[in-house]
Amino acid sequence: MQVLIAVLAVLCLAAGGYALFLLARLRRDREVVTRLDRLINRSPASSKAESFLRVWPDSTRLLPAIVQNKLYQAGIEFSADRLTALLFFTLCLWVALSILFGLIAATIVLLSVVLVSAAVVDYRARQRMNALSDAMLGYFDRVRQLLVVGNSLSVALARATQSSPPIVVEFFQPTIRRIANGAGVAESVNQLARELDLYELRLFGAAIETNLRFGGSLTAILSSLIENIRRRASVMREVRVSTSQIRASAWVLGLLPMVVASAVVVQSPEYMRWFIEEPIGRQLLIYCGISQVLGAFMMRSVVRTASY
């Protein structure tokens, strides 16, 4: 029986690994077809390859909007085939762990992986948004200078983007292309502000929309906007210094239960065996895990200083 269970687990892992291998091979074939299309006209072989690639279902539509925005902020792009293969591999891994260690253990491991991945994505998104926020002051000043010398707003945005840091170019380049293809400037900037949920961009979009609707000097509005952002940055630095002790205490309170649990597992394995073997112990373990996650989210919301 144990051999059969092990074989089933290996088959599940092999199925997930084969899905990832098939994805890698299909993406390699797509790159070959793309290179060939640059040299010759489209052939029936390329059409056949593309139709075969469409077999992968589009699972990106299942992601909530908040997850898509967070992935966009983090610079992580999931194509339909890649996300589908990853979900299938995760399902196979969960089934294999359920066969080997039980349903509860597999679910706890899967939830832990999901939470850790979400934390990594959130950290990367916050780092990139902080870098973009720091670069916004110089970007707005370049736009203002280009407007002063007589450039139109669309031309000023395009030229200011070209001379900006890479993080600004990465996020503003699609907006510049939309404007060049005929979209409205205020509409495009506001769309970018909604996708990134950045304070400076929301103010910038509101300033452009107000100027286009009621008129006036956009350079004067940008000057006031730059001064507002500078004052806000100074206040935020003071707030972060004042709450540094609270944030350190939150980190200690969040990590202390996991450190203590790890020490108990190492020193007294027989004590922790009761939580795994007994039904009441497993229920308490689940309760502790849920309480730990909820407590971490609540402390993060309390000590967070980037809310507007």
Secondary structure, 3 states (H helix, E strand, C coil): CHHHHHHHHHHHHHHHHHHHHHHHHHHHHHHHHHHHHHHCCCCHHHHHHHHHHCCCCCHHHHCCHHHHHHHHHHCCCCCHHHHHHHHHHHHHHHHHHHHHHCHHHHHHHHHHHHHHHHHHHHHHHHHHHHHHHHHHHHHHHHHHHHHHCCCCHHHHHHHHHHCCCHHHHHHHHHHHHHHHCCCCHHHHHHHHHHHHCCHHHHHHHHHHHHHHHHCCCHHHHHHHHHHHHHHHHHHHHHHHHHCHHHHHHHHHHHHHHHHHHHHHHHHCHHHHHHHHHCHHHHHHHHHHHHHHHHHHHHHHHHHCCCCC
